[in-house]
Amino acid sequence: MHLSLETIVRFTNAARISDWEGGDGLGSVIKKRRKKMRKHKHKKLLVRTRHQRRK
């Protein structure tokens, strides 16, 4: 099986991203962004469904 350099780089980058999520350091940035997006989506949902709750 012959792997191109591009494929090898892609695999190593994927492994590096999973390492960040598992440990400290940059994983905390990813966690904070997920939390922020979760709060944002919830607020957006509340705004969108406000008229239903007013009845």
N, C-alpha and C positions, 0 to 999 in steps of 0.2 A: 504494500500500500504506500503510495507516494503522497505526502502532504505538502502543499505549497506553503510558502512563508506566510501568506495572508491567513491561511487556516490556523497555523500555529499561533500567530499573534492574536487571533480572535479567541482561541481557547484559553490562552494565558490571561487575556483581559477579563474573560468571564470568571476565571478562577480568582483573579485579584479582587473583583467586585464582591464575590461571595465571601472572601476573607474579610473585607471591610465590614460587611454586615454582621459577621459572626463576632468580631472583636471590637475593641474600643477604637478611638481615633475617628476616622471618617464615618464609621457606622452610625455614630450618634447624629451626624449631620443628616444622614438618610432617614433616620428615625424621626428627627424633628420635622423634616420636610413632609413625611407621611402623615404625622400628627397634624401639621398645618393644613394639608390638603383635606384630611378627614373633617376638620373643623369647618373649613371653607365649603365643602360639599354639603355639610349639614345646614349651615347658615343659608346657603343657596336654596336648599330644599324647603326650609322654613319660609323664606321669602316667596317662593313659588306657590306654596300651598296655604298662604295666609288667608286668602278669601274663603277657603273651605273651613277653616277653623273659626272664622268670624260668625258663621251662621248659627 
